[in-house]
Amino acid sequence: MNRKSDFKILGYTVGQVPNLPLILLLAAVIVERSTESGSLTNRVSDSIFLMALTIWSYLETFQGVNLLRRAMGVAGFFIVGARLIGEL
């Protein structure tokens, strides 16, 4: 991750350029919301959403630049877990 693109205030990172898993996650949400529920495109975008969220959560949990980002990564894991449990 390029730390030079971080937006900092008083040395504390408050913003970053989105990484690839986050961009994929947002694109999957847009596609999922704009397609018919249950269609192949909808199911594929839901799978991409879960994979991208899992990767993003891992990166934020273990490589996040501050405690807030690491907490968001852990929250992402809870969302993935809840979605997977809901599918059982």
C-alpha positions as CSV (number, residue, x, y, z in Angstrom):
1,M,0.0,0.0,0.0
2,N,1.4,3.4,-1.0
3,R,1.6,5.4,2.2
4,K,2.4,8.6,0.3
5,S,-1.3,8.8,-0.9
6,D,-2.6,8.9,2.7
7,F,-4.4,12.0,3.8
8,K,-3.1,12.9,7.2
9,I,-4.0,15.5,9.8
10,L,-1.5,16.0,12.6
11,G,0.2,12.8,11.5
12,Y,-3.0,10.7,11.9
13,T,-4.2,9.0,8.7
14,V,-7.9,10.0,8.1
15,G,-8.2,9.0,4.5
16,Q,-6.6,6.8,1.8
17,V,-7.0,6.0,-1.8
18,P,-9.3,2.9,-2.0
19,N,-7.4,-0.4,-2.7
20,L,-8.5,-3.0,-5.3
21,P,-10.6,-5.2,-3.0
22,L,-12.6,-2.1,-1.8
23,I,-13.1,-1.0,-5.5
24,L,-14.3,-4.5,-6.4
25,L,-16.6,-4.6,-3.3
26,L,-18.2,-1.3,-4.3
27,A,-18.6,-2.4,-7.9
28,A,-20.2,-5.7,-6.8
29,V,-22.7,-3.8,-4.6
30,I,-23.7,-1.6,-7.5
31,V,-24.2,-4.6,-9.8
32,E,-26.0,-6.6,-7.1
33,R,-28.4,-3.8,-6.4
34,S,-29.1,-3.1,-10.1
35,T,-29.9,-6.7,-11.1
36,E,-32.8,-9.0,-10.5
37,S,-32.6,-11.0,-7.3
38,G,-31.7,-14.6,-7.9
39,S,-30.3,-14.1,-11.4
40,L,-26.9,-15.4,-12.3
41,T,-25.4,-11.9,-12.4
42,N,-26.8,-11.2,-9.0
43,R,-25.4,-14.4,-7.5
44,V,-22.0,-13.8,-9.1
45,S,-21.8,-10.3,-7.8
46,D,-22.8,-11.5,-4.3
47,S,-19.9,-14.0,-4.4
48,I,-17.5,-11.2,-5.6
49,F,-18.8,-9.0,-2.8
50,L,-18.1,-11.6,-0.1
51,M,-14.6,-12.5,-1.5
52,A,-13.6,-8.8,-1.8
53,L,-14.9,-8.0,1.7
54,T,-13.0,-11.0,3.1
55,I,-9.7,-9.9,1.4
56,W,-10.3,-6.2,2.4
57,S,-11.1,-7.2,6.0
58,Y,-7.9,-9.3,6.2
59,L,-5.8,-6.4,4.9
60,E,-7.3,-3.9,7.2
61,T,-7.2,-6.1,10.3
62,F,-3.5,-7.0,9.9
63,Q,-2.1,-4.1,7.9
64,G,-4.4,-1.2,8.8
65,V,-2.6,2.1,9.5
66,N,-4.5,2.9,12.7
67,L,-6.8,1.3,15.3
68,L,-10.0,2.5,13.6
69,R,-9.0,0.8,10.3
70,R,-8.1,-2.4,12.1
71,A,-11.5,-2.3,13.9
72,M,-13.3,-1.8,10.6
73,G,-11.4,-4.9,9.3
74,V,-12.7,-7.0,12.2
75,A,-16.2,-5.7,11.6
76,G,-15.9,-6.8,8.0
77,F,-15.1,-10.3,9.2
78,F,-18.2,-10.3,11.3
79,I,-20.3,-9.2,8.3
80,V,-18.8,-12.0,6.2
81,G,-19.5,-14.5,9.0
82,A,-23.1,-13.4,9.4
83,R,-23.7,-13.6,5.7
84,L,-22.3,-17.1,5.5
85,I,-24.2,-18.3,8.5
86,G,-27.4,-16.8,7.0
87,E,-26.8,-19.0,3.9
88,L,-26.8,-22.2,5.9
